[in-house]
Amino acid sequence: MAPKKTLLALAGVAALVSCTSPATKAKSIFENITPVEGFKATTEHNPIYQQRFGADPYAMVYGDRVYIYMTDDILEYDTLGNVKENSYQGIHKINCVSSADLVNWTDHGAMNVAGEDGVCKYARCSWAPTACHKTIDGKEQFFLYFADGGNGMAVAVSDNPYGPWTDSRGNGIITRATPTCNEVPWLFDPAVLVDEDGTGYIYFGGGVPMPARPEVGPDGTPSKTAMEKFQKEMAKNSADPGSARVCKLAPNMIELEGVPARINPPYLFEDAGANKINGKYYYSYCTNFSCPTDEPGNGRIAYMVADDPMGPYEFKKVVFNNPGDFFGTGGNNHHSIFEFKGQYYLAYHAQKLQDNMGLKGGYRSTHIDAVTIAEDGEIQTITGTLAGVPQLCSLNPYERVEAETMAWMGGIKTEYQGETNMVVVNDSTNGAWIGLSGVDFGDKPATSLCFAGTSEAGNGAVKVVLDSLDGVCVGYVALAPGKSKAELNCRITGKHDLFFIFAGDVCADWWQFSK
C-alpha cells in the first residue's frame, strides 16, 4: 500500500511530507518527550552559539566563510560546587566556529593551544585570540596569535583555519623583553592586519599605568596634598595611558620587524582592533573605566584613523556602548570589526547567555550586529541586539552538513571524535535538540534523509521536525551501536527551519537530504 501523503501549508511555504512507516521503536520513544529549554529564542541570532562560552571574539574571513576565534571561558566552581567569579587563569583553549551565512554556525571545537597539554607549552593561558592568513612560498598559511596572560603573546601556525596547530617559535613572539614593552601594564590583546602588499602589522597592549603610591604620615594615612597629587596623576594616566603598541611583522609572520611603536588612544583600557577601510587605517579599542561620563564614557568601543598602519592615529569617536547598556550585565568590552560579502559587522561579547542560564560570574558569549560606514568613512553608532543579523544565504540540505552546525540548540554538547572530527552528543538528555535556520529544499522535493550517527546503548532516536520545535514531524530515525547511517523517506519542498530532537544515547555526526 502506498504511503499516505499530506500537503501542508507552513508559514506560506508549501511542504509535502510523507512519513513512510517510521521506525516504530524510534517513534514510541518520543511519546512522552518534550524539547528541553534553550537559552535563546529561535527568533534570535545572538549569541551566535550556546554549547560553550566564547569571549574576546576575532573574525577572520577566508573563502566564503567567517571564522570566529574566542577565549574559552570555562565555568569555575567553589568547594561547594557553586559557580564562582571567572578568574580566567585556567583557560588553555581557544574556541573556533565558522559560518557562510552568519546564522548557522559550525563548531570546530575548543583548540588546545596553551599549557602543558597545549601546542605552545610555554604559554600559561590563551586569551583574546586573533587570526590571519597569508600565502607564503605558494602555500596558504594560517596564524593564530593569543595572549599568554598579561605578559606577552604567542603564535601558532596551521595549514587549516581551525588547526591542527603547531608551535611556530618555542617562545613568545612578544614578551617583557621586547623593546618598549616592559612598561606596558597589560601586554596582551593582539590584533593583526595584513595589508594588500602582504605586510603584516600587530597591535597590542592595554592598561593604565599606576602612579607611585602617596606617602603616608605618622597616622598611617596620606596627606590631603599627597592624595590630590596621586589623583591628579591617575587622572592624567587614565586620559593618556600610552600603553598601546604597533609593530611590523616579518614576512614569515612569526617574528617582529623593527621596534614596537607607541600609539596614544585616549582613555585606553584594552582590546586592539585593526582594519583598512577605503585606504585608511582604523585602530579601535575599549575605553577604560575612569572616563568622562558622556565622551568617551566607560568601557565603550572607540576608534582612530591614520594614513599609515604605524600611525600617527587621530581619535574619531565612540561607536559602541558597553554591552551592559543593551543587555543588563556590564563588564569589559571586546570587539572585532570585519567585512563579509559587502557588509561590515561588529563581533563583540556580552554576558546575556550567562544571565539566561541563571548564572553570574563574568562568563561571556559572542554576538554579531551590523555596522554602517558613511561615505566619508565615519563608522556610525552601533546597537547591540538579540535579533542579530539577517541570514545571508540559505543552507543547502543536499550537501553534507556536519551535525555540529546549528543556529539554535538545547541540552547538547559538542566534542572531538578522532583528531579533527567534531560530533554533537546528546549525552542521554531526552529532548535535547539542534535547530538550523533557512534550509532551502527548493521546488523539487527532497525524498530522503541520511542521518549519520551512533547510539552505543542502542536506544538512540532522532525526531525530524520543520519550522518549530512543535512543528510538522517529518519522521523518525533510530540509531544503532557503532558507526551507522539511518535513512528516512520524506517529501519536503520550500524553505524551512529544520530541527533534530534527540532521545536516548545519541552521537550525531552529519546529515544530508537527497532529491
N, C-alpha and C positions, 0 to 999 in steps of 0.2 A: 504494500500500500504506500502510495506516495506521501511524503511528509506534508503536513498542513502548512500553508504559507499565509502570513498575515501582513498586510500593508499598513504601516504605522506612520502617522504624521507627527514629527518631533520638532517642535520649535520652527515650523515652517519648512523643514527639510524632510524629504521622504526617505524612509528606511524600510527596506524589505528584509525581514528577519525570518529565518527558518531554523528551528531547533530540531534537528533530525535525531530523535532518540538519544538525548544526552545521557551520559553515564548515570544510571540510577543511583549508584552509590555516591557519586560526587554531588548530585542534586540534593539527595537526602541530608547530606552533611550541613547544608545551608538552611534547613528548615527553621532553626531557632537561632540563627546567627545574624547579627546586625553589624554594620561597619563601625569600627572604633572611631573615637573622636580624632579629628585632625586639628592641628594648631594654627591653620589659616583657612579662610573660606575659599571655596572653589571659584569664587568671583574675584579673588585677589591673586596677584602675581608676586607680591612681596611678603615675607622674604623669599628669595629665589629658591631655596631648598630648606628642608627641615630635619633631615636624618642626622645631621651634626650641626654644631655651631660653626661659624666661619667669620672671622673678623679681618679688619685691615685689607679689604679687597683690592686686588690689582687686576686689570683687564688687559689681556693680550689678544689681538686679532691675528688669526692665522688661517689662510684659506677662507672658507665660508663659515667659520666658527669663531666664537668668542670664548676664550679660556679665562676663567676667574680663579685666581690663586689667593688663598686666605689663611690667616693664622688659625690653627686648630684649637680653638677654645675648648678645653675639656673640663667637665664638671669636677669640682673638688669637694671633698666631704670631710666633716669633722669626725671626732672619735665616736660620736653617737649616730653617724650615718646621715647627718643633715648636710645639705648643700651649703657651702661656705663661700666667702668672697673669693673671686678669681685672683690668684696670685701671679699667674702667667709663668710660673717657674718650672712647671712640668711639661711645657709644650715643646715637643720634638718633631712634630709633623706639620705639614702644610697641606691643606685641602685643595683639591682642584675639581672644578666642574666645567662643562662646556655646553654650548648651545648654538644652533643655527637660527633660532627664532626668538631668543631671549625670554621664553616662557617654559618650554620643555628643556630640562637640564639633565645632562648625562653626568653621573657621578664617577669620577676617575679615582676616587679614594683619598685617604689621608696618607701622603707620601712621607716616609720616614727619612728625614734628611739630617737630623742633629742627634747628639747624644751618643752613648756607647753603641747602640744598635742602629744608628743612623749612618747616612752616607758621609757626612762631614763630621767625623767623630770628635774633632777639636771644638766644635760648636756646642755650647751648653743648651741653647734654646733656638727656636726657629720662629721669629716674629716678623710680621709685616713684609711679606714677600713681594718681589717684583720679578717679572719675566720678560724676555725679549727673544727674538730670533734673528739670525744673520747667516748669509751664505759665506762660508769660509773655505777656500780651495775647492769650490764647486759643490760643497756639501752643506745642506741646511743644518744649522746647529741651534740648539735652544739653551738658554742660560737662565738659571734661577738664582736670584740674589735674595738673601734674607738676613735679618738682624740677629746676631748672636747676643741676645740680651741687649743691654745698652752700651756695650763696649766694642762694637765692631760689626763687620759684615762678612758673610760667607758667600761663596758662589759655587754652584754645581752645574754640570753640563749633561746634555742628553741629545739623542737623535730624534726624540719624540717630545711633543709638548707636555706630556704627563709622565715622563720617565720611561724606563728606569734611569736614575741619575747617577753620575759618578763625581767623586771629589776631584775638582779641577786643579787644586793647588797644594793641599795638605795643610794650609793655614788660611787665615782670613785675608780677603782682598783689601780690607780696611781695618786697621787696629789702632790702639792708642799710640803706637809708634809711628803711624803715618804722619808726615809733616802737617802741621796746622790743626791736627785732630785731637790732640791731648787736651786742649782747652774746651772742646765741645762737651757740654754736660751729658747729653744723651747721644751717643754715637750709633744711631740706628735709623730705621725707616728709609730704606733706599728707594729711589725711582730711577729708571734708566730710559733714556731717549736715544734711539738710533736714527741719525739724520739720513737724508736721501743719499748722501755720499758713502754711507756705511759707517761713519764715525759714531762711536757711542759716547754718551755722557752720563755720569752717575751723580745724582743729587741725594743728599742725606743730611742728617743732623737734627738737633732739636734741644729743647730745654732752656731754662732761664738761669744764667749764672747767679749764684748766691753771693751777696756781699759778705765781707767779714762780719762775724757776729759782733754786736755792740758790746763794748766793755761794760762790766758791771761794777757798781760801787760797793762800799763796805756792807751795805744791807743786802747784797746779792742780786740787785736789780739794776738795769741800765738807767742812766740819767735821761731826762727828757731830751736833752741835746743829742745824746748818743742815739736814742731811738729815732729822732727826727732825721738824723743823718742816714741811719740804716734804711728807713722807709723811703727816703729820697733816692738813695742808690738802688733800692729794689724796684722802685717805680721806673727809674731810668733803664735798668736792665730788662724789665718786662717790656718796655716800649721798643727797645733795640737790643734783643738778646745776642745778635751776632753769632748765632750757633748753627747756621745753615752753611752747607758746603756744596760745591760742584767741582767735578774733575773729569777731564777727558780720559776715556778708556783706550787702552792699547788695541790694535787691530784684532788681537785674539780674544778680547772682551773679558779676560780674566786677570788683567793687570792694569794698574793705573799708568797713565802717561802724563807726567807733569805733577805739579803740587796742587792739592785741593784749594780752590779759591773761595773766599768768603762771599756769601750773599746776605743781604740785610733786609729780610722780610720783617716789617713791623709787627710787634706782638706775636712773634713766632712761638708756638708750643711744640709741634711735631708734624709728621705726615707730609713728606715731599710728593709732589706730583709734577710731571713734566710732559708737555705736549708741544707740537709745532702745528700752528693753525694759520693758514694763509700767509706763510712766510715769516711769521712772528713766533717767538718762543715764549711759552707760557709756563710760569712756575706757580704752583698752587700749594696751599698748606693750611694747617689748622692753627687758629689763633689760641693764645694762652688764656688763662682764667683770671688775669689781672687787667682786663681791658676796660676802656670807657664803655658805658652801657650800650650806647647806640651804635657807635662805629669805632672799631670793628665789632665789638661785642665778644663775649666769651665762647670759646670752643666752636668757632664757626670756620667755614672754608672760605678763604680769600685767595686772590691771585694777583700776580705781577706779570709784566710783559717786557721783553727785550728783543733787540735786533740780532743778538748773538747768543748762542746757547750758554756761554760762560758769563753773560751779563755785560754791562750792568742792567738790573731789572728795576722797573718803575711800578710802584704799587697802583692798583686799579680800584678794586672794590671787593666787598664780601658778596658771595653768590649763594651760599647755602648755610642756613642756620643750624644750630645744634640739633641732632635728631630728637632730643627731648622736647623741643618745641613742637614737633609733629606727632610724636608717639608716646609722650608722657614720661619716659625714663631717660634722663640725660646721662652724659658721660663724655669720654673723649670722642673725637670726630675724625674719621679716617676715610679717605676717598681715592677714587681714580676716575679721571675723565677719559673717555675713549670714543672713537668714531667707528661706526659699523653700518654698512650699507647706506651711506649718505646721511646718517643722523648721528648727532653726538648724544652721549649718555653719561650719567654720573652713577658709579658704583660706590656705595658707602655702607657703613654698618650701623645697626641700631639694636636695641635690646627688646624689641617687640615680641619676638618669638619666646625669649626667656619669660617675659611677663605673661604671655598667653599660656605658658606651661605652669604658671603659678610659682615661678622661681624668682629669686633675686640674687645678685652677686656679680653683675658686670659681664654676663655671658652674651656675646654679640653675634649677629647674623647679618648676611649681606642683602641689601636692597638695591634696586636699579630704578632710576627715573630719568626722564628725558631732559636734555639740555638744549636751549635755544641760544644761538650765537648770531648777533646782529651783523649787518653788512660791514659795519666798521670794526668788527672783531670783538665787540663787547659781549661778554657772557652774561646772559640775563639771569635774574634771580631764579633759583631752582626750588621747587616744592617737593618735600618728601611725602609719598603716598603709600597706601597699602595696595591700591589698584595696580601700581607699577606701570609697565609699558605695554602697548598692544603687541600681540603676536605678529612677527614679521612675515612668516610664511607658514603654510600648512605642514603638518607632519605626514610623511608618506608611509602608510601602513604596509605597502608592498615591498619595502626594503626591510632587511633585518634590523630590528630595534632592540637595543640592549635593555634588559629589564630594569636596570638602574637609571633609565631615562624617565623622568616624571616632571609634571608641573605641580602636583599635589600628592600628599600621602598621609597615611595614618597608621601608626603601630608597626612600621617596618624598620629594618636597618640594612645597611649595605656592608659587604665585607669582601676581602680578596679571596679568590679561589684559584690557586695557581699563582704564577708570577705576576701577571697583569690583569687577569680576568676578574671583573667585578660581578657580583651577583646580589640580588635582593633576597633577603632572608626574612621569612615570616616569623620564625622563632616560636612557632606553636601558638601565636596570638590569634585566636579566631576573630575574623572580621578585620584584620589588617588589610590595607589596600594601597594601590597606587593609581593615580589619575593622569591622563595625558590630554592636553588641550589641542583643539583644532585639528583632529585627524581626518584627512580628506580621502574618502573611499572612491570618489568620482561617480560618474554616471553609470558605468558598467559595474555590476555588483561584485563585491568580494564574495567568494563562495566557500572559503575555508580559512581556518586559523591554525597555524602550527605554534604550539607553546612549548618551549624547551625548558625543562627544569627537572627537579627530582624531589622525592619525598622518602627519606630514609626509613621512616616508620611505616610508609605505605598508606598513610591516612590523609595525604595532602590533596587539596582540591582548589580549583580556581573558578570563580564565577565571573563571567564577562558581561559587562553592562554598558549601555550607551547613555550619554548626556548628563547623567547624575548618578549618585550612589544608589538611589532608589529608582533609577530609570528602567528602560526596557532591557530585559535579560536576553542576551544573545544565546547563551548556553553555558555549559559547564565542562570542565576538563578535569580528569583525575590523573594524578602523578604517581609514578611507581618508583621504587628504590633504584639507585644508580642513575646514570645519565639516560634521560628519556625525552621523548617528544610526544606530546599529546595533540591529537587532531580534533578539530571541531568544525562541522559543516554549518554554513550560515549563508545568508544573503543580505548584504549591507550596502547601501548606496548613500551618497551625500557626505556632508561634513559633520562630525560629531566630536564631543569629548568622549573619551574611552576610559573605562575603569576596570581594573582587575582586583577582585576581592578574594582574599586568601582564607583558607581554613586548614587546620591541622598543620603538619610539618611540611613546609614548602620552602624550597630553594629555587628561585626563578632566575633563569639565565638570559633568555631572549625570546622574542615572539615575532611572527610575520604572517600577514594575510596573503592570500592568493586569489586571483580572479579566475 
